[in-house]
Amino acid sequence: MFAKMTIKEQYHSFLQQIQIIYDLNEATVITDWVFESIAGIKRFDIIKKPNQRLVNLKNKEIELALAVLLQHKPIQYVLGEAWFYNMKLKVNEHVLIPRPETEELVQLVLNEGKHFKMPVVLDIGTGSGCIAIAVKKNMSQAIVTAIDVSRQALLVAKENATTQQCSIEFFKLDFLDESQWAVLPMFDIIISNPPYIPINEKEKMDNNVTLFEPHKALFVPDDSPLLFYKKIADFAGKHLNPNGKIFMETHEDFANQTAALFLQQFKEVTIQKDIFGKERMVMAAY
């Protein structure tokens, strides 16, 4: 389809077709990302040399990207990369795509973490490793451990840590199994963006999430929306140092319940809103 087109024609054809699924702004971002990632072509290059043509191999790669995007596959999985906290990270269907709201969780950790000389940090359910790596990269004195139940996710996280030149200890561990906690030491900072979406909300969600992102990292049983937070509270009771802090991303509908849960055990519990004004983060401390 693209073989006989100039890059300007290809770009506009791609942009037009992708608007079947996305609005103009998002479609433009995706189109720019595809052309730059696959062909090394920026929009300025298209303006400067509109009649340039791509080699056939790149045409086929762009056509394939378009085909899977039209099946609602997220652009991050199509290209195998996602941006998080100014880092380009590898992602695939074994890990969640990092969200901008989670960058706010990292910023909260970094703001509070500066009060520790050499904080020992745990990231529960690390996925792509985005939180652990962002913390380590911006708080180099931290000693960071990251855990996940998924072996495939840990392979991605380890590769990202290596690429970003971050020294992080990774463990395969089922956090819901309390018998496995004994291998973990005491921590100054505990961070988690755990599964928190009740299964009954699945029908309301976009296809690009429900069809492609790992359900184990997204959903919890309808009757146990605070499943992971209860475990985190219990774990912190045994593994959080006296001056330690806990940082969690939560479901906006359960932020108050999560805060109430931690108030049973911790004196300082606060709810933070995200950039969209949703109650998205809970912080707890003794």
Secondary structure, 3 states (H helix, E strand, C coil): CCCCCCHHHHHHHHHHHHCCCCCHHHHHHHHHHHHHHHHCCCHHHHHHCCCCCCCHHHHHHHHHHHHHHCCCCCHHHHHCEEEECCEEEECCCCCCCCCHHHHHHHHHHHHHHCCCCCCEEEEECCCCCHHHHHHHHHCCCCEEEEEECCHHHHHHHHHHHHHCCCCCEEEECCCCCHHHHHHCCCEEEEEECCCCEEHHHHHHCCHHHHCCCCHHHCEECCCCCCHHHHHHHHHHHHHEEEEEEEEEECCHHHHHHHHHHHHCCCCEEEEEECCCCCEEEEEEEC
